[in-house]
Amino acid sequence: MTVGQLMMHCASFGCGKAVQGFIKGDWGSPEGTKMEDLNEEDHIPSQTALPSIENVEEAIKLLDEDKKLTISCISELDETELLKRSLIAPWGGQELTLFQHLLQMISHLNQHKGQLFYYLKLMGKNVNTNDLWGVYDE
């Protein structure tokens, strides 16, 4: 996965669309598509099929939209749904509560944040631990 592909993954499916899928059942698939009819390639495209971001401005815009979608979906929930509602992800696995799925999505995004940090570090970019953990001097 290239840096641009990683950023597109984080910004376009990092949290918002997955949260929307778990909460509303809307995974962004074409009308009439049944998740059980999709194969692995449909859930996890090959590296050559992954879209890419071309610049930082595009990434920031998409990340902002993703954040808004995430907050919007979560704000529609009744708190009790988080622990009482359970489901299996479309790509399989065990049945988990909605809370556990959302927590895993945040963990997934965090994993990719670390991946991006090391990509940038290996490319010689000026990033440090403060960038990784969001510690900024004001």
C-alpha positions as CSV (number, residue, x, y, z in Angstrom):
1,M,0.0,0.0,0.0
2,T,1.4,3.4,-1.0
3,V,1.3,6.4,1.3
4,G,-1.5,7.9,-1.0
5,Q,-3.5,4.6,-0.8
6,L,-3.0,4.4,3.0
7,M,-4.3,8.0,3.4
8,M,-7.2,7.3,1.1
9,H,-8.1,4.2,3.2
10,C,-7.9,6.2,6.4
11,A,-9.8,9.2,5.1
12,S,-12.5,7.4,3.1
13,F,-13.1,4.3,5.2
14,G,-11.1,5.0,8.3
15,C,-14.0,5.3,10.6
16,G,-17.0,7.1,9.2
17,K,-18.2,4.7,6.6
18,A,-17.5,1.7,8.8
19,V,-19.4,3.3,11.7
20,Q,-22.2,4.2,9.3
21,G,-22.3,0.5,8.1
22,F,-22.4,-0.9,11.6
23,I,-24.9,1.6,12.9
24,K,-27.2,2.1,9.9
25,G,-26.4,-1.0,7.8
26,D,-25.4,1.3,5.0
27,W,-22.0,0.1,3.7
28,G,-22.1,2.3,0.6
29,S,-22.7,-0.6,-1.7
30,P,-24.8,-0.3,-4.8
31,E,-28.6,-0.6,-4.3
32,G,-29.7,-4.3,-4.0
33,T,-26.2,-5.6,-3.2
34,K,-26.3,-8.2,-0.5
35,M,-23.1,-8.4,1.7
36,E,-23.3,-12.2,1.7
37,D,-23.0,-12.3,-2.1
38,L,-19.7,-10.3,-2.1
39,N,-16.4,-12.2,-2.4
40,E,-13.2,-11.3,-0.6
41,E,-12.0,-9.1,-3.4
42,D,-15.1,-7.0,-3.0
43,H,-14.3,-6.4,0.7
44,I,-10.5,-6.2,0.3
45,P,-9.5,-5.0,-3.1
46,S,-6.0,-5.8,-4.5
47,Q,-3.3,-3.1,-4.1
48,T,-3.6,-2.1,-7.7
49,A,-7.3,-1.5,-7.3
50,L,-6.9,0.8,-4.3
51,P,-7.6,4.5,-4.9
52,S,-5.0,7.0,-3.8
53,I,-4.9,10.6,-2.5
54,E,-2.7,12.9,-4.4
55,N,-2.1,15.7,-1.9
56,V,-2.3,16.6,1.8
57,E,-5.2,19.1,1.2
58,E,-7.4,16.3,-0.2
59,A,-6.5,14.1,2.7
60,I,-7.4,16.7,5.3
61,K,-10.7,17.4,3.5
62,L,-11.7,13.7,3.4
63,L,-10.6,13.2,7.0
64,D,-12.8,16.1,8.1
65,E,-15.7,14.6,6.2
66,D,-15.0,11.2,7.8
67,K,-15.0,12.7,11.3
68,K,-18.3,14.5,10.7
69,L,-19.9,11.3,9.4
70,T,-18.6,9.4,12.4
71,I,-19.9,11.9,14.9
72,S,-23.2,12.2,13.1
73,C,-23.8,8.4,13.1
74,I,-22.8,8.0,16.8
75,S,-24.9,10.9,17.9
76,E,-28.0,9.2,16.5
77,L,-27.5,6.2,18.8
78,D,-29.2,5.5,22.1
79,E,-26.5,4.7,24.6
80,T,-28.1,1.3,25.4
81,E,-27.7,0.2,21.8
82,L,-24.0,0.2,22.1
83,L,-24.0,-2.7,24.5
84,K,-27.2,-4.4,23.7
85,R,-27.1,-4.5,19.9
86,S,-24.8,-7.1,18.4
87,L,-23.9,-8.1,14.9
88,I,-21.4,-9.8,12.6
89,A,-19.3,-7.6,10.3
90,P,-20.0,-8.1,6.6
91,W,-16.5,-9.5,6.1
92,G,-17.1,-12.2,8.8
93,G,-15.8,-12.9,12.3
94,Q,-17.6,-13.4,15.5
95,E,-20.7,-11.6,16.7
96,L,-19.8,-8.5,18.7
97,T,-21.6,-5.7,20.4
98,L,-21.9,-2.5,18.5
99,F,-19.6,-0.9,21.0
100,Q,-16.9,-3.6,20.4
101,H,-17.2,-3.1,16.6
102,L,-16.8,0.7,17.0
103,L,-13.9,0.3,19.3
104,Q,-12.2,-2.0,16.8
105,M,-12.7,0.6,14.0
106,I,-10.9,3.2,16.1
107,S,-8.2,0.7,16.8
108,H,-7.9,-0.1,13.1
109,L,-7.6,3.6,12.3
110,N,-5.0,4.0,15.0
111,Q,-3.0,1.1,13.6
112,H,-2.9,2.9,10.2
113,K,-1.9,6.1,11.9
114,G,1.2,4.3,13.2
115,Q,1.8,2.8,9.8
116,L,1.6,6.3,8.2
117,F,4.0,7.7,10.8
118,Y,6.7,5.1,9.9
119,Y,6.2,5.5,6.2
120,L,6.8,9.2,6.6
121,K,9.7,8.7,8.9
122,L,11.4,6.2,6.5
123,M,10.9,8.8,3.7
124,G,12.9,11.3,5.7
125,K,10.0,13.5,6.6
126,N,10.3,15.7,9.7
127,V,7.9,13.8,12.0
128,N,8.4,12.9,15.6
129,T,6.6,11.3,18.5
130,N,4.6,14.5,19.1
131,D,3.1,14.1,15.6
132,L,2.2,10.5,16.3
133,W,0.5,11.2,19.5
134,G,-1.0,14.6,18.8
135,V,1.1,16.6,21.2
136,Y,1.5,20.1,20.0
137,D,3.0,23.2,21.5
138,E,0.7,26.2,21.2
